[in-house]
Amino acid sequence: PPSRSQHPFYANGLSFIHSGDISDANGRNIVTNRSYPVNHSVFLSTGGRSDSAIFFAVILEYIGFGFSLDEAVAQAVRELRQAYPKSSYNCMIQSEDQLIDGIDKLD
């Protein structure tokens, strides 16, 4: 799959690292899914072009909707798992005063 990742990603005062792959059962990475509903400008703000950047952008969208950091991550994982149930969502996200890891255990 296409991978232009530079970890960690930085946006909106957050740093983000994802050690997984978001692909469907046929091995098609989410990056190739042009119809996946992610805000393109939020995606570009992450500076990445990989599945990890899309994951981070979905988290940032939930933060924009008013969710707390931990709940935004949990909501993003739930959303992505609906389309990509067998993928790995292990990641770490850090703000100035909060670190969240072990995301696969959140829901």
CORGI-V450639 format. One line per field, one symbol per residue. psi: psi as a letter, one per 30 degrees, with the letter a starting at -180 (. if undefined). A space follows every 10 residues. Layout:
BEGIN
psi->???
END
This chain:
BEGIN
psi->lkjikjklkk khgkkkkkia kjlafggkkf efifgkikje eeeeffglgl eeeeeeeeee eeeffgklee eeeeeeeeee fefifglkgk lkkkaegkkk lheffe.
END
